[in-house]
Amino acid sequence: MGPRLFKLFNAWVHNNECMSIIRNEWGLLGNSNGRVSGKLKKLKGALKKWNGEDRVTLERRLNEIEVRIRCLDDCSDVRELSETELEE
């Protein structure tokens, strides 16, 4: 089995912190002897580290949102949801 593939998720691009890491790391890497592949490998490491730190927070937030969705779904079985609840 070969090395694990690196995936860049579209949601990361909308995250200001991620884009800041990309800009900073890319600038710090200099020209790497003109080898884009070398720069990409180093950037991959920085993004994997960032994602590892952020993943716990993201997973916790997703769990909280899923619980809230189930709660709103249960409430909608008993009563009509308010405008705020519908927007949520």
N, C-alpha and C positions, 0 to 999 in steps of 0.2 A: 504494500500500500504506500502511495506517495505522500508528499507533504500535504497538509491541510490547505485548502484554498482560502484566500483572504476575500472577504465580501465587504464591500462598502455599501451600506444601506442608504437609500435615498433620504430617510429621515435624518441621518447624520448631517447631510448637507444643509439642512434647515436649522441646525443647532449652531449657534454663534460660537460656542466653546470649541466645537469640532473644527469649524472653519478657521478659527484663530490658531489652533494647533497645526493645521495644515500649512497656513501661511508662515507661521514662525519656524516650524521644522524645515520646510522647503527652503526658506531663506538661510537657515543655519547650515544646511548641507552644502552650500557653495555649489561649485560646478561638478564636483565628484568626478573629475577627469572627463567631463562630457558624457558620462554614463547615466542616462535617465533611470535605467534599471536599478542601479545602485542606490540612487536617491529614493526610488519607490520602495525598495526593501527597507530602508531606514525609516521612511515615513510609515510604512506598514507597522513596524514595531511600536512607534509612538501612538498610532491609532489603536492598536490592540491593547496597549497599556491603558489608554484613556477609556476605551470601551469596557475593559475589565473592571475599572473603578466605578464607572457610571452604570454598569449593567445591574448591579444590586439595587441601586436607587430606582432605575427604570422598572425592574421586575416588581418591586414593592409598590410603585405607583400604579402599574398595570393591575395588580391584585386589588388595590383599593378601588380602582375604577370599575373592575368587574363586580365587586361586592355592591357598589353603588347602583350599577345597572340592574343587578338582580333585585335590589331593594325597590327601585323605581318600577320594575316590572311587576313585582308583587303588589305594590301599591296600586298600580293601574288596574289590577284585577278587582280591587275593592272599591276604588273611587276614581274620579276623573283627575288627572294630573294637572297641576297649576301650569301657567305659562313658563315660569322659571324652571320647573321640573322638566317640561317638554323640551326646552332649550338645552338643558343639561344633558 
